[in-house]
Amino acid sequence: MAFERQANDDAWSEALLSAALLDDDFDVWGIWAVEGVELRAAAVLAYLPFDAELQSICVRPSDRRHGLASELLGWITQCAIERGAERLLLELRASNVAARRLYESAGFAVDGQRCGYYRRDDGGSEDALLMSRELG
């Protein structure tokens, strides 16, 4: 869990991640450093009726800009197709420009937004963008 808190402002709790690991409706991936057991990147995908939803994708700050998120997104997309999902869904903070560029380059488009969805450390809120990609 320390990895996700380091790599993601909206880290999952240990209980949520443990539940996802044990649930057949979720897939969890990780990319580890070759020279050790250090986790470099991770993702969680939930399967819904007809769709799949990217619940979390995070890359350790020191490993960003090396294509790990793109690699994970490729695996996620392929697994969603193999499980019969028609669309791949996700949400992200409106301010997360790097993630939005990644998703748009992978064929995702903005479908809508949730106003004031995320809480900020300063007590304010931030909108969530909803994105999806057709898989069929």
N, C-alpha and C positions, 0 to 999 in steps of 0.2 A: 504494500500500500504506500510505502514511502516513495516508490518510483512514481506512482500516479500523482501523488500530491506534488512531487517535484516537476512533473511533466504537464500537469493539467490543473487549471484553476477549479474545475468542477469535478474533483476526484470522487470516485466511488468509495463507499465504505467497505471494509473488509467483509462484512456480512453480505452485502449485495454482490460482490465479486465471487465469494464462495458459493452463493446460491446460483449464480450464472454458470459456474464451472460444473455444477451438478445437474443442471437442467438441460434436457434434450432440445429445448427450443432456443438454446443459445449456443454460439460458438465463440471461443476465446482463443486468440492467437498472440504469440509473442515472438520477438526477434532478440536473440541473445548475442552478446559479444563472443567471438570465436575463442578468444583467449581465456574466457572465464564464464561464470554464471550470471554476469551482470545483465539485467534486462535493459534493452535499448529502446524498444517500441512495443506497443501492445494495442489490441483492438478487441471489442466485444460486439457481436452481431446477434440480434434477436430475430427469430422467425415468427411471423404473424400469418394469419390466413391471407394468402395471395401476395403478401409483401414481406420484405425483410427490412429491419431498421438498424442502422449503425448506431449503437448506444454510446460507444466511446472509441476514440482513437487518440493515442498520445505517443509522443516521441520524447525521449530524454533530451533536455535542452542542448547538451553537448553533441548530440547526434542529429540535430536538425539540419536540413538542407543537404542530405545525403541520399534522398530517394526512399527512405524507409516507409514513410506514410504512403507514398505511391505504391510501393510493393505490397504493403498490407491491404490497401484499397483494391488492388488487383486480385488478391486472394479472396477477399470478402466478396467481391463481385462474382467471381467464378463459383464460389460456394453457394451464393444466393441463387445463381442460375441453376446449378445442379440440384438444389432443393426445390426448384419449381417456382421461385418468387417471380412475380410479374414486374415489381418495382423495388428499387432500393431507396429507402427514406433516410433522412438525417436532419438534425437541427444543429445550429451553431450560433455562437454569439455574433451579433451584427458587426462588432468591432474586429472580429478575427479575419482580417483580410487575407492572410497567408492560407488559412484553411479554405476560405471561399475560392481562392484561385485554384487550389488543388482540386476541389470538387468540380468546379466548372471545367477544368482541363480534362476531367474524367467523364464528362457528359452530363453532369448534374445541372439542374436549373432551379431557380428560386420559385417556390410555389406560394409562399405567403410568409407571414411573420406573426409572432406572439409578442405583443407589446408588454414591456416591463417584466419579462419572464425570468431573467437572471438577476440575482442580487449581487451588487458590487460591495467591495470592502468598505467603501465610504458611506454605505447605507442607501445609496441610490439603486436604480435598476437599469437594466439593459435589455433591448429587444433580442429575441431569438429569430433567426431566419430559418424557414423550413425549405428544404431542398429535396428533390427526388430525381431519379433516373429510371427510365423504362428499361427493362431487361429482355423483353420478348422479341 
